[in-house]
Amino acid sequence: LSLSLGQTMSRLLLWVILTLGSVDTSVPLNDPANICRPRNSCSECITSQPQCAWCKQKNFTKEGEPDSTRCDSESSLRQRGCQEGEVINPQSTHVVTESRDLGEGAGGEAVVQL
């Protein structure tokens, strides 16, 4: 498949627009201390950003402080007194078990990879 320079640039521009449109701009990218915003539950917290963790430690929050402050970066939670075994911060991984190039579709049909 050969693309002209114009087609290549159009595809690149479309990719940039789609990529930037999916970025959460409410969190400044250059402020690592403000990556995790307060969330109301552990599941909301740990699925919001890869860097976000939840402190499940009993009596971690101060009197009058909402549970949503349990959501923060792991280092910030530790600095605030959350013990190591009380931080929930699952890290996802993936392992490629097989990687093969796509072949031609049967009878010249388009190939769809899932």
Buried (B, 14 or more C-beta within 10 A) or exposed (E): EEEEEEEEEEEEEEEEEEEEEEEEEEBEEEEEEEBBBEBEEBEBBBEBBEBBBBBBBEEBBEEEEEBBBBBBBBEBBBEBEBEEEBBBBEEEEEEEEEEEEEEEEEEEEEEEEE
